Amino acid sequence: MHYYIITGASRGLGKALAETVLHQPDTTVIGVSRHATIEHERYYHQPLDLSDMLAVQNNLHKVFPQWPDAQSITLINNAAVLGEIGYLGEHQNEHFEFVFDVNIVAPAMFMNTFLSAYGGLSVPRTILNISSGAAQRAVDGWGAYSASKAALDALSCTAQKEQDLRGSGIRIRSLSPGILDTAMQEHIRAADAHSFSEASKFAEFHSEGRLAQPENVAAKIVGWLQKEARRDEAVVLNINSL
């Protein structure tokens, strides 16, 4: 059995990834999200609010059981929040705690627990962190989101170096999936230019039909996950490099 642990599996890219995996035989998905929106005999929902750090710490053991029949194990840290769009100096300070808890603290805990639970196995193991192009460039109004995704990229690179030094064979990647037609994009299009100078550009992406569909991106990601890792592949990737 091929096991997948996917956070944010209730909608958007996370739901598309879970459904794409479940279309294939011999797969099981543990979906981690606040709400269950998938019904399938091989789908198991773990209710969890990733902004609640105490709940995350108390429930992590439920997400990473021992699977004696595992042929491969994959963690996809997909859940993320953009937070309120606005400039630094114009936020409530709690905004940063919320965005960083969901986007980097929770994924770091998930990575740490995955590596602790499965580091000694010999089957293929992969951690895929869903990042953003905003990790690599300054986007006004998205300070906490951009910084948290840049931190996720850095953590991925560090963790991969550590696993390489230990010779574990575990593959860790951070992937920017491109601009997708999701609820996050609806939030972005609702922003005003005073808080986000690129608001009109993102509105055009939608009106001109240039947003990628989550199902298509999910199919490409799952296809890549099921290939053997290339030795020369970078840790930080974008969807066009798969």
C-alpha positions in Angstrom: 0.0 0.0 0.0 1.2 3.5 -0.9 0.4 5.9 2.0 -0.1 9.7 1.5 -0.5 12.3 4.3 -2.0 15.5 2.8 -2.7 18.7 4.8 -5.4 21.0 3.6 -7.2 18.2 1.9 -10.7 19.7 2.1 -10.5 22.0 -0.8 -8.3 23.5 -3.6 -5.0 21.8 -4.5 -5.0 19.6 -1.4 -8.4 18.1 -2.3 -7.3 17.6 -5.9 -4.1 15.9 -4.8 -6.1 13.5 -2.5 -8.6 12.6 -5.2 -5.9 12.1 -7.8 -4.1 9.7 -5.5 -7.3 7.8 -4.6 -8.0 7.2 -8.3 -5.1 4.8 -8.3 -5.2 1.4 -6.7 -3.2 0.4 -3.6 -3.3 3.9 -2.2 -4.4 5.3 1.1 -4.8 9.0 2.0 -4.9 10.6 5.5 -6.3 14.0 5.0 -5.6 16.6 7.6 -7.9 19.6 7.7 -10.7 21.1 9.7 -13.5 19.7 7.6 -14.0 16.4 5.7 -15.1 16.9 2.1 -14.0 13.5 0.6 -15.8 10.2 1.0 -13.8 7.2 -0.1 -13.1 3.8 1.4 -9.3 4.5 1.4 -9.6 8.1 2.7 -9.2 8.8 6.4 -9.9 12.2 7.8 -7.9 13.7 10.7 -9.7 16.8 11.9 -7.1 19.4 12.9 -6.8 23.2 12.9 -3.2 23.9 12.0 -3.4 27.4 13.6 -4.0 25.7 17.0 -0.5 24.7 18.0 -1.6 22.8 21.1 -4.0 20.7 19.1 -1.3 20.1 16.5 1.2 18.9 19.1 -1.4 16.7 20.9 -2.7 15.0 17.7 0.4 14.5 15.6 0.8 10.9 16.7 -2.5 10.1 15.0 -1.2 11.3 11.6 1.9 9.2 11.5 1.1 5.6 12.5 3.3 2.6 11.7 2.3 0.9 8.5 4.0 -2.6 8.2 2.6 -3.0 4.7 3.9 0.4 3.4 5.4 0.3 -0.1 6.0 4.1 0.0 5.0 6.9 2.4 4.6 10.5 1.2 3.8 13.7 3.2 2.4 16.7 1.4 2.5 19.9 3.4 -0.1 21.7 1.4 -2.2 23.7 3.9 -1.5 27.4 3.9 -3.1 30.8 4.5 -2.4 34.1 2.9 -3.7 36.1 5.9 -4.9 39.6 5.6 -3.5 41.5 2.7 -1.8 44.7 3.9 1.5 46.5 4.5 3.7 46.0 7.6 2.8 48.6 10.1 -0.9 48.3 9.3 -1.6 44.8 10.7 -2.6 43.5 14.1 0.5 41.7 15.5 -1.6 38.5 15.9 -1.7 38.3 12.1 1.9 37.2 11.9 1.5 34.5 14.5 -1.5 33.0 12.6 0.2 33.0 9.2 3.5 31.6 10.5 1.9 28.9 12.6 0.0 27.5 9.6 2.6 28.1 6.9 5.9 27.1 8.6 5.5 26.1 12.3 3.0 23.3 11.6 4.8 22.0 8.5 8.1 21.9 10.4 6.4 19.8 13.1 4.9 17.5 10.5 8.3 17.1 8.8 10.0 16.5 12.1 7.5 13.8 13.1 7.6 12.2 9.7 11.4 11.9 9.8 11.3 10.6 13.3 8.6 8.0 12.6 9.8 6.8 9.2 13.5 7.7 9.0 14.6 4.1 9.6 12.5 2.5 6.9 13.9 1.3 3.6 10.8 2.0 1.4 10.6 5.2 -0.7 9.7 8.2 1.5 9.0 11.7 0.3 8.2 15.1 1.9 6.7 17.6 -0.5 6.2 21.1 0.8 3.9 23.3 -1.3 5.6 26.7 -1.5 4.9 29.8 -3.7 6.6 32.0 -6.2 6.2 34.7 -3.6 8.9 33.0 -1.6 11.4 34.2 -4.2 10.3 37.7 -4.7 8.9 40.6 -2.7 5.1 41.0 -3.1 3.7 44.0 -1.3 0.9 43.3 1.0 1.9 39.6 1.4 4.8 40.0 3.9 3.9 37.2 6.3 2.9 34.8 3.5 6.0 35.5 1.4 8.3 35.2 4.4 6.7 32.0 5.7 7.0 30.4 2.3 10.7 31.5 2.0 11.3 29.9 5.4 9.6 26.7 4.1 12.0 26.6 1.1 15.0 27.1 3.5 13.8 24.4 5.8 13.3 22.0 2.9 16.9 22.6 1.7 18.3 22.1 5.2 16.3 18.9 5.9 17.4 17.5 2.5 21.0 18.2 3.3 20.7 16.5 6.6 19.0 13.4 5.1 21.7 13.2 2.5 24.4 13.4 5.1 22.7 10.6 7.0 22.2 8.6 3.8 18.5 7.9 4.6 17.4 8.1 1.0 14.5 10.4 1.9 13.5 12.9 -0.8 12.5 16.4 0.4 11.3 19.0 -2.1 9.6 22.4 -2.0 7.4 23.2 -4.9 5.8 26.3 -6.3 2.6 25.1 -8.0 1.9 28.3 -10.0 -1.2 30.5 -9.9 -4.2 28.2 -9.3 -8.0 28.8 -9.5 -8.7 28.5 -5.8 -10.3 30.3 -2.9 -7.0 32.0 -2.1 -7.1 33.6 -5.5 -10.7 34.9 -4.8 -9.3 36.5 -1.6 -6.4 38.1 -3.6 -8.8 39.5 -6.2 -10.8 41.2 -3.5 -7.8 43.2 -2.3 -7.6 46.9 -3.1 -4.6 48.5 -4.8 -3.7 50.5 -1.7 -2.8 47.3 0.1 -1.6 45.3 -2.9 -0.2 47.0 -6.0 -0.6 43.9 -8.2 -4.4 43.6 -7.6 -5.4 44.4 -11.1 -2.9 42.0 -12.6 -4.3 39.1 -10.6 -7.8 40.1 -11.5 -6.7 39.8 -15.2 -5.3 36.3 -14.6 -8.8 35.3 -13.7 -10.7 37.2 -16.3 -8.4 36.0 -19.1 -8.6 32.4 -18.0 -4.9 32.1 -17.1 -5.4 30.4 -13.8 -4.4 26.8 -13.7 -7.0 24.2 -12.6 -6.1 22.4 -9.3 -7.0 19.0 -10.9 -4.5 19.5 -13.7 -1.7 20.6 -11.4 -2.4 17.7 -9.0 -2.1 15.2 -11.8 1.3 16.6 -12.7 2.5 16.6 -9.1 1.3 13.0 -8.4 2.9 11.8 -11.6 6.2 13.4 -10.6 5.9 11.9 -7.0 5.7 8.4 -8.4 8.8 8.7 -10.4 12.2 7.9 -8.9 14.1 10.9 -7.6 16.7 12.4 -9.9 20.1 12.9 -8.2 20.7 16.2 -9.9 17.2 17.7 -9.1 17.0 20.9 -7.1 15.3 20.9 -3.8 13.3 24.1 -4.6 11.2 23.5 -7.7 8.4 25.1 -9.7 5.6 23.3 -11.5 7.2 23.8 -14.9 10.4 22.0 -13.9 8.6 18.7 -13.1 
